[in-house]
Amino acid sequence: MWYVIHVQTGKENEIRKQLVRKGYTAYSPVEMRAIRSGGNWQDKPYTLFPGYLFIDLDLDDEVYYRVKATPGVIRFLGHESPIPLREDEEQYILSICNRGRPIKPSRMR
């Protein structure tokens, strides 16, 4: 099941890499955006959900505390306990995660 974890903003990719090293599938959806800087257009990565990661887990107490102990992880989303994503939410997130690759630029140049 897929869960959402709140992480330190700006460190999503570092924390994702740590979780992947621990054997989990985790994503931080990124879109390549065309940014004009100094008169030139450049594609730059833009995190779609700053401060959040999406992680696939079979959640039990051991896994919960192992993920929670990862530096930069703040908490699982859910009021009193972690709540998994609904099926439609899961499908949406997986579609924009693009298997870990950034989505193409959203603007025409």
C-alpha positions in Angstrom: 0.0 0.0 0.0 1.1 3.5 -0.7 1.5 6.1 2.1 2.5 9.7 2.2 5.3 10.9 4.5 6.1 14.5 5.5 9.8 15.2 5.1 12.1 18.2 5.3 11.4 20.5 2.4 14.2 20.8 -0.1 15.6 17.4 1.0 13.1 15.2 -0.7 15.5 13.6 -3.1 18.2 12.9 -0.4 15.6 11.3 1.9 14.1 9.3 -1.0 17.6 7.9 -1.8 18.0 6.9 1.8 14.7 5.1 1.8 15.5 3.3 -1.5 18.8 2.1 0.0 16.7 0.6 2.9 14.8 -1.3 0.3 11.6 0.7 -0.1 10.0 2.1 -3.3 9.7 5.9 -2.8 8.9 8.8 -5.1 9.0 12.5 -5.1 7.2 13.6 -8.3 9.3 16.1 -10.3 8.4 18.1 -13.4 10.9 19.7 -15.7 9.8 23.3 -16.1 11.0 25.8 -18.7 12.4 28.8 -16.8 13.6 31.9 -18.5 16.8 33.2 -16.9 19.1 35.8 -18.4 17.2 35.8 -21.7 17.6 32.0 -22.2 15.2 29.2 -21.5 16.4 26.4 -19.4 14.7 23.2 -18.2 14.9 23.0 -14.4 13.4 20.3 -12.1 10.5 21.4 -9.9 9.2 19.2 -7.0 5.5 18.9 -7.4 4.8 18.2 -3.7 7.5 20.0 -1.7 8.0 18.4 1.7 6.3 15.1 0.8 7.3 11.6 -0.4 5.1 8.7 -1.5 6.3 5.3 -0.3 5.1 1.8 -1.0 5.1 -0.4 2.2 3.6 -3.3 4.0 3.2 -1.3 7.1 3.8 -2.9 10.5 5.4 -1.5 13.7 9.0 -2.5 12.7 8.7 -0.8 9.2 7.0 2.2 10.7 9.8 2.9 13.1 12.5 2.0 10.5 11.1 4.6 8.1 10.5 7.2 10.9 14.1 6.8 12.0 15.4 8.0 8.6 17.0 11.4 9.0 14.7 14.1 7.5 11.4 12.1 7.9 9.0 14.1 10.0 5.8 11.9 10.1 3.4 9.7 8.2 0.2 11.4 7.1 -2.9 10.4 9.0 -4.7 11.8 12.0 -3.8 9.2 14.7 -2.2 6.5 12.6 -0.8 6.3 9.0 -3.6 6.2 6.4 -2.8 4.6 3.0 -3.8 6.3 -0.2 -7.1 5.4 -1.9 -6.8 3.4 -5.1 -7.6 6.5 -7.3 -5.1 8.6 -5.4 -2.5 5.8 -5.8 -3.1 5.6 -9.5 -2.8 9.4 -9.9 0.5 9.6 -8.0 2.0 6.6 -9.9 1.1 8.3 -13.2 2.8 11.6 -12.3 5.8 9.8 -10.8 6.8 8.6 -14.2 8.9 5.7 -12.7 11.1 8.2 -11.0 11.9 10.3 -14.1 10.9 14.0 -14.3 7.8 14.8 -16.3 8.5 16.7 -19.5 8.2 20.6 -19.5 4.7 21.9 -19.3 5.3 25.0 -21.4 5.9 25.5 -25.1 8.8 27.7 -25.9 
